[in-house]
Amino acid sequence: MRLLVTLLAFAAALGSTAVLAFFAVIFLSGPHGGVLPPAFHGATLALAWLCVLVVPLFVARRVWRRYSRGHHPGQSRDEGPPR
């Protein structure tokens, strides 16, 4: 169950991050193409790919760790794991 929820969280975070990155690229390459100096193109591309890969991994890691402690979304932190 924990693996399934983690994979779903990763997929949702990857999808939303990819959509945001896509619109940022369209904005920077479209009519606002001159906003970014040419010297920053490589760094911007590297940071964008880093965000698209790292943000979903952080979300998946957080979900994985939350489920490994026995705290489930519908459960209060004070209750602890079910017995």
PyMOL commands that set and color helices and strands:
alter all, ss='L'
color gray80, all
select helices_A, chain A and resi 2-29+38-68
alter helices_A, ss='H'
color red, helices_A
deselect
rebuild
show_as cartoon
